[in-house]
Amino acid sequence: MAEIPPAVLRQLNAGTTESLNLVEWLAVDIEKLAKAAGYSAGLDGAELATHARKLRGLGVMQRTGGMGAALHQLLENDQRREKTLGKLASHMSDSVRTWACYALVAHSELPLETRLELVRPFAADSHMGVREIAWMAVRPHLAMDLELAFRLLVPWTTEDDPNLRRFASEATRPRGVWCSHISELKNDPEPGLAILEPLRSDPHIYVRRSVANWLNDASKTRPDWVRKITARWLRESKTRETAWTVNHATRTLRKG
């Protein structure tokens, strides 16, 4: 972080540029950014900065979710909520866009279908960090009703945008990264085939890597199931893409 040029750090904290890597993302002073972003969206920036100050010392994911919760709280009964969150959702700063993502899906009474529609623009964002937050923000809600989640996500596997196809897989990984595990899928990964099968030979490696990681997750608790599925895939699909997916998916099994 000490190697980030001062001018770049000022821009990150002012919300006038995106982070280019994880180091820059972690270096953002969310209190300064909250103040600048708040005022730019017509909010009381000082009040939003006060919420950000309370999150100091927490992990980056807790801070991100915490800022989303703060925005939701500030705007829950505000007539400007939709317009304000719309401004933040299209903000120059990738960090601010992630806060907006969490805020938009925060309402406890939202149907799962609505949450997925709200998160879609973030799942298709040009910034990788925003795309990661998109699935993290909605994952706990998906885990609460897996049957419905997979049914709603199946159409995502045929989207033209590979980012959306990848979301369907990444959001439902049994273990995932920087998130809670989904015990049901660790014990019985079979429901995941609804989205994995259409993506096994996806032309985009970004998607195939997620599918392979999904199966690699499952192989740690259900190696028998992963061996059966990957063997069938190799019999049914002779493409280089499927071969790559299977090879990457079975990397943990080969170590055993």
Secondary structure, 3 states (H helix, E strand, C coil): CCCCCHHHHHHHHHCCCCCCCHHHHHHCCHHHHHHHHHHHCCCCHHHHHHHHHCCCCCCHHHHHHHHHHHHHHHHCCCCCHHHHHHHHHCCCCHHHHHHHHHHHCCCCCCCHHHHHHHHHHHHCCCCHHHHHHHHHHHHHHHHHCHHHHHHHHHHHHHCCCHHHHHHHHHCCCCCCCCCCCCHHHHHCCHHHHHHHHHHCCCCCHHHHHHHHHHHHHHHCCCHHHHHHHHHHHHHHCCCHHHHHHHHHHCHHHHHC
